Amino acid sequence: MPDVIAVIPQPAHLEPTGDAPFVLTEATTVVVDGRPDLIGIAVLAADLLGRVGGRAVEVRYAESSPSSASGVVRLRLVESLPPGDEAYRLTSRSGRIDVEARTPAGLVRAIVTLRQLIVSAPGGIVQVPAVRIEDAPRYQWRGLSVDVARHFVPVRDLKVVIGLMAHYKLNVLHLHLTDDQGWRLHVRSRPLLTRLSSSTSVDGDPGGFYTAEDYADLVAYGAVRGVRVVPEVDVPGHVNAATHAYGELNPTGEPADTYTGIEVGFSRLHADLPATGPFLTDVFSDVAAMTPGEYVHIGGDEVLTMEADEYATLVAAASAAVRAAGKKVVGWQEIAHTPLEPGTVVQYWDTRVDPAPFVAAAQAGALLLMSPGSKAYLDMKYDASTELGLEWAGHIELRDAYDWEPSTLIEGVPAESVIGVEAAVWTETLRDLPALTQMLLPRLAAIAEVAWSAPERRDWDDFRVRVARQAAFWDRLGLSWYASPQVDWAR
């Protein structure tokens, strides 16, 4: 058995049993009940096992497979588990692996753990150590926000990101779809947004946008892997791409010029213009209709040229449009300065400001999503010598991304008001997938453990050993990553 069981994030309970390991052979099969919602998960498990083992793995229905068969990975739904949709139990021993969960989502998390347990032994043997794991996440929201507005990220690259998220049990892909530099999602009611405002990026680099079919493909791809998509249309600031496409959103009635810089705070909507209300209603209705998940993000950040009353009016209008479309509202932390409906999610990012509005928002029933720029903004440079990234929130080495506690981040906010943790990666300096993964890895694994594992299960010295074993996986995928000097990498 390996000296380190390198599962990330750290499970709630992991016990090596000392039994002989499960060995993948040509006879290995995945056995599942013949339910449509489980068959796709079984195919995913077989594909993962087959890729690692170098041989095809068959899926069989439980009804036609003897219960005593050897070489079986058995997937099943059970009730005898801790509460929560993502709770699971995994028991591995010679000849058999039992994977149990309350829901299909829990089975997906268990399969990810199984994938991480697989090791290569001498003689070309591929095996799984004998262990018993019982696990469930600490937080229900474990996300990554990807800015596709400043530099466009093609569907194929986002699928790589989704795969990495799933590998570390992150479950929310928050897409920052609109900003001053470009509009990245086609919406039926306002076709000029992508026709006129999608071709630009920072520094004049090529742009792009997602069609309705592209977006549906991303949503479906993520769903199979336990990752839901939360779309963000950023208002009432960061709207230069919108005001370039639709001049009636400007007081002059003239379209704004395109913008390819990286400054913030100069663009805005206007509450007193006749076009503003219908724009908010129509766009958010369209985006909500395209999104199966329960949340839509309204942005709300860095509106630097607007009075508080007008800002509150526009946040209320955007929120009302989202709720009228049957969705729940998420917004950046600035919306906490306005009246909010209970259940609204406030995404906290700037730790330098007065915490009082967030305490008040929590007391009024809002939920806090923790994305502190100094810990979780993964476009920040690792150190002063890092070529990519920005530095406004400081440098974030691997341990900085790991050593923080979400429940005590804002003094006075009760732990039960914290819905989860979300990393963010902004793309001012990131132009392609290698640049993106260079900034995400290894820090994404650290954030994932903060979001999933209980504080008493997290330990930096233990994590740095486990994360070192992830390098072989990243190399196998051909991904660019940062070899933090804080870790003794096993390459």
N, C-alpha and C positions, 0 to 999 in steps of 0.2 A: 504494500500500500504506500502511496506517496507520503512524504513527510509533511507536506502542506496540502490541505484541502482548500483550493483557491477559489472559493465561491464569493462573488461580489454581486449584490450586497450581502453582508453577513446575515445568515438565517437566524431566526429567533431561537431555534434549538437545532444543533447539529451534533450527532453522536456517532463516532466510528464504532462499529460493533465488534471488530476483530475477526469477522468471518472472511471467507475467501471472496475475492471480488467477482463481479459479473463480467464476463468476457464476451465482447461482440464477435460473432462468428457469422458464417454464411447462413446459419439457421435462425439467427435472431429475427424475431417478428414483433410488431406492435399490435396488440390486441385491444379492441375497443367495442363497446356496444354500438349497434347499428343505427345510431341517431345521426341525422344530418349535421347537427351542430358539433358533434364530436368527431365525425369522420375527417373533417378538414383539419382538426387539431392533430389527429392521429397521423395524417399525411405529413403535416409539418414536423412531427416528431420523427417519423421514418426518414424524412429528407435530411434532417439534422444528423441523425445517427449514421445514415448512409454516407454523408459527406465526410464525416470524421473517420468512419471505419473503412472507407474506400470500397464499399460494396453496397448493392441495393438492399434495402430492408423492406420486407413485405408488410402490408397492413391486413389483418384478418379480423373478422367479426367474432365477438365472444361466443356467439351462439354456435359457431362451427369450430371452435378451438377448445381442446381438452383443458380443463382447469389445472391439470397437473403437468402441462407441457413445459419443457425446459427452453431456456433462451428467450423468454417472453418479457416484453415490457408492457405491462397491463395498465391501461388508463381507465379510470372509473370515477363516477360521481358518488359521494357519500355524504352523510349528514354529520358524522362524528368528528367534527373539526372545530377549531376556534371560530368565532364569528367573523364574517367578512367575506366578500365575493372573491377575494384573491388568496384566501387561506388554502394551504395544501399540505399534504404529507407525502414523503418519498422514502421508500424503503428499498435498499439495494442489497442483494446477496448473490451468492453463486447460483446461476441459472435463472434468476428472476428479479425483476424490478417492478414494484407496485407504486403507481402514481395515483394519488387520490386527492380530490378537491370537492368543495361544495358546488362550484360552478365551472363552466368552461373557462372563464378567465383564470381561475385558480390552476386549472390544468396547464394553461399556457405558461404561467409563472413556474410551475414545477418542471416543465420541459426545458425551460431556460436553465434552471438549476442543474438538471440532468446533463445538459450540454456542457456546462462548466465543470462537471465532475469527471468527465471522460479524460483519461490520460493514456499515453502510450508507454508501454512497458518494454523491456528488452525482448528481442526476437520478433519485433513487429506486432506484438499483441496490443490490442486496444481494449481497455477495460474501465470499469467503474468501481471505485472502492466500495466496500460494504459499509453503509451508513444508514442512519435513520434521521430524517429531517422533518421537523414540523415548523411551519413558517407562515407568517402573515405580515403585511406591511404596516408600518407605523402610521403613515399618512396616505390618504386616498388620492391626493393629487401629487404626482411626482413627474415634473415636466421639464421640457427644454423649449425655450423660445428661440426661433430661428428668424433672423431678419433677412427676408428675401427681397426687400425693397431697395436697399442701397446697392447691393449687388444681387442679381437674380440667381437663384439656385435651381437648376433643372430638376425635373421629376426624378430622373435616374439617380441623381446625387442625393436628393431627399430620401429616396428609398434606402440608400446606404445608411443615412443618418437614422432612419426609423429602425433599421436592423440593429444598429448599435444601441439605440434606446431600449429596444426589446431585450437585448442581451443583458442589460443591467436593470431590467424591470422598471424602467421609466414608462409612464402610461399616458402622457399628454404631450403632443406636438403642437405647440402654440406658434402659428405662422403670422409673423408681422408682415402683412400683405401690402400695406400702403404707406407711403411716406412722401416727402418732398421730391425724392429722386425718381420715383416710379410707382405705377399702380399695377399690381401683379395678378389680379383675379378678374376674369371677365364676369360682369354682372349684366343680366338681361335688360334691366331698365335704363342703364347708362352705358351703352356700348362704346362711347367715345373715350371712356376712361382707359381702356386698353388699346383702342385704336390710335389715340394720340399721346398717351402718357406711359406706355410700357417699354418703349425702345431705349430709354436712357438709364444710366447707372452713374455711380460716383466716378468722377474723372472722365466722363464721356465714354465709359466702357459699354459694351453691348448690354441690352436689357433682355426683356422677355416677359411672358405672362402665362398663367395657367388657364386653359379653357375649362369649361364646365366638366368636360370628360376627363381632363387631367386631374382636376380636383377630386372628382369621384373616384378615380383610380388611386390617388393617394389615400383617401379616406378608407377605401376597401383594403388596400395593402396594409395600412396601419391596424385596422380592426382585426385582421387575422392574427396579428402579432401582439394584440393587447394594447395598442396605442391609438387613442382617439385624437382627432384633430380639433383644435380650437382656433378659429380664424379671427384675426384682428384687423379691423378697419379703424385706423387711428384718426379720431376727431376730438375736439374741434381745431387742434393744431396739427402740424406735420401734414398739411393738405395741399402743398404746392402742385403735386401731380393732379389732384382733383380740380383745382382752380385753373390749371393750364388747359384741361380738357373742356371745362364748362365755365366760360367767362361770367355767366350770370351769378356765380358764387362770389364774385368780386364786386365791390361797390361801383367800380367804373364800368362794369359789364364787359370788360375786355379780358381775354385769357392772360394768365400769368405766363411769364417766360419759363422755359424749362430750367431746372436747377440740378447741377451735378456736383455741388460742394458737399460739405459735411457739417455746416453750421446748423443750429436748431433754433426754434422759437420765433421765427420771422413770419411764418404763414399761419392763416387762421380762417375760420368761417365767421359769418356775421349773422347774428340772431335776427336782425331786422330785415334781412333781404328775403323777398318772396320765394326765391328758389331754394333756400336752405332747408326749410322744414320738409318739403317733398323729397329732396335729395337724401336726407337722413332716413326718412321712412322707407323709401324705395330701396336704397342700397342695403340697409340692414335687413329688410324683408327678404331680398334676394339671397343674401349671404346665409341667412338663417334657413331658408328653404333648401339650400344646397348642403346643409350640415346636419347629419344625423345626431350628433352629440348635443348635450343639453346647454352648452355655454357658447356665447359669442362675446368677443373682447371689443370694447369701444375705444381703447386707447386712453386719451385724456391727459397725456403727459406734456410737459414743457410748453405750455401755452403762455408765452411771456409777454404778450402785447394785448391782453384782454382783461377787463375789469371782472371782479369776482362774480357779480350778479349775472353778467352775460355768460360767463363760463358755466355757472350753475344751470342756467336756462338751457344751454346746448347739451350739457351732460344729461340733463333730465329728458330732453327730446330724444337723444340717441338711446338712452336706457328704455324709454317708453316704446320705441320702435322695436327693440330687441325683445322686450317682454310681450308686446303684442304679437310677435312672431312665434311665441311659445318657448323662448329661450331665457336662460339666466344670464345676468350681466357680470362681466369681468372688466376691470379698468385699472390703469396704473394708479399709484398711490395718491396722486393729486385729486382724484375724485372723492377722497375722504373729506375734503373741505366742502362738499355739497351734501344735501340730504340724500340718503340712500335707502332703498328698500331692504328689509331684512333678507339675508341670503346672498346679497351682492358680494362678489369677491374683489377685494382690494389687493393689488399686487404691489408689495413694498419693495422699493429698489434703492432709495437714497437714504442712507443711514445718518446723514449729516443734519437732518431736519428735526424739528420739534415733534416728539412722539405723541403729543396730546390729541391731534385729530384722529390718529389710528386707534387710540384707546377709546375715544368717544364713538368711533364707528363700530368697534367691536361691541361696546355696550349697547348700541342700537341694533345689533343683530348682523352686522357685516362679518365676513370671514376674511382672514388675512392669508395671503399667499406670499411666502418668503423668497425674495429674489435679491438679496443684498448685493449691490454692485461690487463691494469690496471682497466678497466671497464667491459669488455665483455668476458674475459676468465673465464668461469664458473667452471674451475677446480682449480682456486685459492682458498685457504682457506678463510673461512669467517673471522676468527680471529686466533690468535696463538694457541688456544686450539682445533681447528678443526682437527679431526683425519685424514680425507682424504684430498687429494689435495696437491698442491705445493705452493710455496711462492715467486718465482722469480719476479713476477710482483706486489707483495704486497698482502695485504688482501683486499677482496672485500665483504663488507657487502651489504645488500639489497639496502640501500640508495646510495652507491657508484655505483651500477649497474644502478640506476635510474637517478641520478643527473648529466647528462652530455649532451652536445649538439653536434651532429654529424657535423653540418654545420660549426662550428667554431673550430673543433678539430685540423685542420692543418691550421695555419695562412697563408693566401695567396691563398688557394684553394677556388675558387668560389663555392657558395652553389649549383649551377646547375651542378657542376662536381661530386657531391656526389650521387651515385646511390642507396645507402642504408646502412643498418646496419646488421651486422652478429655477433652473439655470437659464442663462440667456447668452446668445452669441450674436453680436452685431457685426455687420459686414462692411464697414467703411474700408477696411484694408484687406478683406478676404475675397478673392476673386475666383477661386475654384475649390474643388473638393479637397485636394491635398492641403491647402491653406486652412480650410474649415476643420478637417480632422486633426491637423497639427495643434490647433487651439483647443479642441474638445478633449483630446486624449493626452494624458491620462485623467484630466480633471473631471470629466463626465462621470467616471467610475466613482470618484470621491463624492460628488454631489448625490449620486444614486444611493450610496450607502447612508448618507445623512438623511435622505428622504425615506428610506425603507427601514433601516435598522434602529432599534431602541438604543438610547444613549449608553446604557450599560453593556450593550453588545458591540459598541464601537471602540476601537483601540488603534491609535496611529501606528504603533510598532507592528502590530499584527497586520494592519491593512497594507503597509508598505511591502511586506513579504508577499501577500496575496496578489497585489496589483502587479508585482514584478512578473508573475506567471501569466499575466494577460498579454505581454508583449508578443509571444509566439502567435497568439490568435490574431492580433492586429497585423503582424507581418504576413501571416498566411493569407489575409484578405488584401494585402498590398496597400495598407493604409499608412499615411504619414502620421507620425506621433512624436511627442516631445519626451526625450529621455531625461526626466528630472534627476538632478544630482542627489535628490533626497532618497532615491531608491537604488538598490543594487539590482540592476536589470538582468534577468536570466534570458539571454537572447540565443 
